[in-house]
Amino acid sequence: MAFMNFSGFFYARNDLRLFKIEKKNELKSFFYKDYTLSSYKDALNLNNEIFFYQSLKEGLFKKNDEILVSNLGKKIILFRNFTQNCDNFNE
């Protein structure tokens, strides 16, 4: 037991963030729509962070939408848009 190394174990590395969208860029490819979202700098988000999301749906995000995201690095895994009352839980 004294020789166990825990560096190879997997653990959840995703974060949960609540922010308001300051800027939104969309890039439409053949099948998918790539979104780039920039957050406002406020008390919860001390940095203007940028997140990426890829979807088949259009019109998911607008400026000043308040969203809760579960992200892995800069990539959004799950989100809940409180302003438009939509999410990607079944996408």
N, C-alpha and C positions, 0 to 999 in steps of 0.2 A: 504494500500500500504506500510505502514511502517513496516509491519510484513513479507514481502516477503523474502524467502530464496532461493538463486540462486545456492546452492551447488548441487542440484540434476539435474541440466540441463546438457544435453549432448552437447559436443562440439568436434570438430575435434581434435584428438590428434596425427595425423600422421605428419611425417616430410618429407622433400624433401632433398635428399642428392645426390651430384655428387662426385664419387670417382673412383679410379683405383684399380682393384683387385690385391692384393698382394699374397694371398693364396686362394686356392679353394679345398674343400673336397667334395666328392660325396659319398652318401650311397644309393645304389639301393635296394629298397624293391620290393615286388611283382608287384604293379601297379605304384607306384610313385618313383621319384628320389628326394632325399633330398640333397640340396646344402647348404654348409656352406661357406660363403664368408668373407674374411678378407680384410680390406682396407689398403692402404698405408697411412703412416702418412705424411701429407703435410700441406700447408697453409690453405686449406679448411677444412681438417679433422685433428684436433689436437690430436686425439686419434686413436689408431689402433682399429677400431670398427669391430665387428663381426655381420653378418646378416645371417638369415636363409630363405630359400625358398624351396618350395615343388612343383614339376611339373611332368607332364606326359612325357614331352619332354626331350630329351637328347642333350648334347652339347650346352647348352645355354650360358655357361660362360667358359672363359679361363683366364689364368693368364695374367695380364696387360690389360684386357678389361676395357674400360672406360664406366661406367654405371650411369644412373640417376635412383634413386629409391625413391619410396614413401613408407615409412616404418611406422609401428605401433610397437613401442618398438624395438625389434630385428628382427621382422618378416617383410619380404618384401611383400608389397601388390601389387604394380605395379612397373614395371621396363622398362627401355629403354636402350638397349645395343648399344652404338654408334659405337663400333669397329666392331661388327658383323652385325649391322643393323637389329636387331630383338627386339621384345618386347613381353609382355604378355597381351596386351590390349584385345585380342579376345580369350584368353585361357579359 
